[in-house]
Amino acid sequence: ERRGRERDNRDLVIAQGQFAYVLDKTKGIVGVCVGPYKTSLAATDQPVLYSEDKREFVDCDLLAAIRLFPLAKDGSYIVLD
């Protein structure tokens, strides 16, 4: 039953410091939702993740799509590849 509720729940809730990619399957456009944000996804919206190995976006569930922004504390830095 839990799995059925997760499938029916299309609410994407993103907190401050988080983001998620969402594919519009009718247009083929991947958008980025940035928190704080809440929306109900349409039936044509698919949460996705970017796969570095495949170098493409792959389907995933709502919870897996939510990612944390990288954070560099004062005096630190982030190396981008």
C-alpha positions as CSV (number, residue, x, y, z in Angstrom):
1,E,0.0,0.0,0.0
2,R,2.8,2.4,0.8
3,R,4.2,2.0,-2.8
4,G,0.8,2.9,-4.2
5,R,0.6,6.0,-2.1
6,E,4.1,7.0,-3.3
7,R,3.1,6.5,-6.9
8,D,-0.1,8.6,-6.4
9,N,1.8,11.4,-4.5
10,R,3.1,13.8,-7.2
11,D,4.0,16.6,-4.7
12,L,7.6,17.8,-5.0
13,V,8.7,19.6,-1.9
14,I,12.2,21.1,-1.9
15,A,13.8,22.8,1.2
16,Q,16.3,25.6,1.2
17,G,19.6,24.5,-0.1
18,Q,18.1,21.7,-2.3
19,F,17.3,21.3,-6.0
20,A,15.8,18.7,-8.3
21,Y,15.7,18.1,-12.1
22,V,12.3,17.5,-13.7
23,L,11.8,16.4,-17.3
24,D,8.7,17.6,-19.2
25,K,8.1,14.5,-21.4
26,T,5.9,16.5,-23.8
27,K,8.6,19.0,-24.7
28,G,11.8,17.1,-23.8
29,I,13.0,20.0,-21.6
30,V,14.7,19.4,-18.3
31,G,14.0,22.1,-15.7
32,V,15.5,22.8,-12.4
33,C,13.4,23.3,-9.3
34,V,15.2,25.2,-6.5
35,G,14.1,25.3,-2.9
36,P,12.3,26.5,-1.0
37,Y,9.7,25.3,-3.5
38,K,6.5,23.1,-3.6
39,T,4.6,21.9,-6.6
40,S,2.4,19.1,-7.8
41,L,4.0,17.4,-10.8
42,A,1.8,16.8,-13.9
43,A,1.4,13.3,-15.3
44,T,3.9,14.3,-18.1
45,D,6.6,15.4,-15.6
46,Q,9.3,12.9,-14.6
47,P,11.9,13.5,-11.9
48,V,15.4,12.7,-13.3
49,L,19.0,12.6,-12.2
50,Y,22.1,13.3,-14.2
51,S,24.2,10.2,-14.7
52,E,27.9,11.2,-15.1
53,D,28.7,7.7,-16.4
54,K,26.0,7.8,-19.1
55,R,26.3,11.5,-19.6
56,E,22.5,11.8,-19.7
57,F,19.5,12.3,-17.5
58,V,17.9,9.1,-16.2
59,D,14.5,8.5,-14.6
60,C,14.2,8.3,-10.8
61,D,11.6,8.7,-8.1
62,L,10.7,11.9,-6.4
63,L,12.8,11.5,-3.3
64,A,15.9,10.4,-5.2
65,A,15.6,13.5,-7.4
66,I,16.1,15.9,-4.5
67,R,19.8,16.9,-4.1
68,L,21.8,19.2,-1.9
69,F,23.7,22.2,-3.3
70,P,27.4,21.9,-2.7
71,L,28.4,24.2,0.2
72,A,31.8,25.8,0.7
73,K,32.3,27.1,4.2
74,D,34.2,30.4,4.8
75,G,37.8,30.0,3.8
76,S,37.1,26.8,1.8
77,Y,36.5,26.2,-1.9
78,I,34.9,23.6,-4.3
79,V,36.8,22.1,-7.2
80,L,34.6,21.8,-10.3
81,D,35.4,19.1,-12.9
